[in-house]
Amino acid sequence: MIYLGLDYGTAKIGVALATGPLAEPLATFDTKSSIKKIKELIVKLQIEKIIIGKPDKSLSFEFEKFVNLLHHLCRIPQEN
């Protein structure tokens, strides 16, 4: 299984890739343009699951908005 790991921040998104138990850093994207780039990675690398690190409560509104947009535009199934 191929996993894409995301570390959400208001200015930057850290991106990592894992095909086994360990993830390797892949890139850093500006948060504002990250959805398009993440969508391209999903298709190019045939990502099966995305794991997103949840930030502290002070960013919860922006984080939920980002996750919902990512889910909607990239058609990634959500697990709770």
Stockholm file with secondary structure:
# STOCKHOLM 1.0

chainA/1-80         MIYLGLDYGTAKIGVALATGPLAEPLATFDTKSSIKKIKELIVKLQIEKIIIGKPDKSLSFEFEKFVNLLHHLCRIPQEN
#=GR chainA/1-80 SS CCEEEEECCSSEEEEEEESSSSEEEEEEEEGGGHHHHHHHHHHHHTCCEEEEECCCGGGHHHHHHHHHHHHHHHTCCCCC
#=GC SS_cons        CCEEEEECCSSEEEEEEESSSSEEEEEEEEGGGHHHHHHHHHHHHTCCEEEEECCCGGGHHHHHHHHHHHHHHHTCCCCC
//
